[in-house]
């Protein structure tokens, strides 16, 4: 039986993965998302299972213990990079290393951060001040308070 916070994390990560593909919202995406969440949330799933998006042809392939288990054909998307997801994390991977010898070489999440629902809003307060600027203002206030109290 899947614990609810784990299921929520999986659903959120799958949504981020599909957002990174810039896959259009609609009933087909909803069905795909539900199917991927169900696959990642199965009790019998191995901890090393993952899915890969490849642009040519536009497919998402679920891998169980390193072997392709299920392939989903999707409409072409603007995403040209090869993406990897294990249900809790996502990353861009080296497409050549994967294509030639199925080696997973993680390249990071650069460029994928805007795919996270609410990511931009989380970095701003209600006045539109970014996190970095807000924290430096707090440091200035702390320094002023220390100077006044010392």
N, C-alpha and C positions, 0 to 999 in steps of 0.2 A: 504494500500500500504506500503510495507517494505522500510525503508530508507536504502540506499546503505551501509553506514558504519555498520549498524546492520547486514545486510546480510553477509558482509565480515567477521564480527566477528563470526557469527554463522558458516559460512563455515570453518573458521580457527579452531574453537573449535571442530567441528565435525571431521576435519582432524586429530587434535591432539588426539581425542578419539580413532579413528581407528588406528592411529600410536601406541598408548599405547597397543592396542591389538596385535600389530605386524601382522596386517592383510595384506596379500600379495597384492601388486598393481596389477591391471588388470581391465578388463571391469566389473566384478562382484562387485569389491570394488567401482568402480566409480558409478555404478548404485545405490548401497547401500548408498554411501555418498550423492548423489544427492537427493535420497528419504528422508534421514534424515534431510538434510538442508531445503528441501521444508516443511517438517512437523514442524520443529522448527520456520520457518519463516511465517507460516500462521497467518493471522490477528486474527483468532478466538482462537488461542492457549492461554491457561491459563498460568499465570506466574509461577505456581507451577508444570508444566508438565516437565517430564524428561525422560531419557532413562537409562537403566541398562544393563550392560554386565554381563552375568553369564557363567562361564566356562563349567559347566556340566548340561545340554548339552550346547554347544556353541551357545548362543542366545543373541540377542539384543532386548530388549522389550521396546516399547514406552508406557509411562504411562501418561494418561490424567486425571488430578484431582485424582490421586492415584489409578486409575484402568487401567489394561493392555488394550491397544488399538490395538497395532500391534506388532507382533513378527517376527523377522527376524532370520532364521537359518543361521549360518555362518560356514565356515570350522573351525575345531579345531585350536586354536592358542596357543602360548606358555604362554599367560597371564593366570595366575591362580587366580588372585585377582578379586573381584567383583567391577566393575567400574560404576560410576554414572556421568551423564552429563545433564545439563539443557540448553544447547545451548550457554552458556556464561562461564561456569566453569565446571571443571571435578574434580573428587575425587575418591579415593579408599573408599569403604564403608565396614562396618562389614557385611560379608556375612551371618553369623548366625542370626543376628538381623533382617536382611531383609528377610531371608528364613522363619523364624518362625513367625514373626508378621508384616512384611512389614515396619519395622521401619528403617529409614535412619539414620545411625550413621556414620558420616563422619570421615575418618581416615587420610585425607590429601592427598597430591600429591607426597609424597616421592617415588622416583623411577619412576615417570612419567615425570620429567622435560626433560629428553632426548628425549621424544616423540614430543616436540614442535619443529616445523620446524625452523631451524636457531638458536636454543637455545644455542648451543655450540659456534657458531660463534659470537653471540651477546655478549658473555662474554670474547672475546678476541679482541685485536686490530690487526692491520696488522702485527705486530711483534710477535704475539703469546703470548703477555703478558696478563694475566688474569686481570679482573676488579679490584680485591682486591689489587693486586700488583701495578697496575697503580695508583689507588687512594692513596696508601701510598707514592708513589713517588711524587705525587702532594703535599701531606702534607709536605714532606721533603723540597720541593722547596719553598712552602709558608713559612715554618719556617726559611729557609735560607734567603729569601727575607726580612722577618720581622726583623731578626737579623742584616742584612746589613743596613736596613733603620732606625733602632732604635738607 
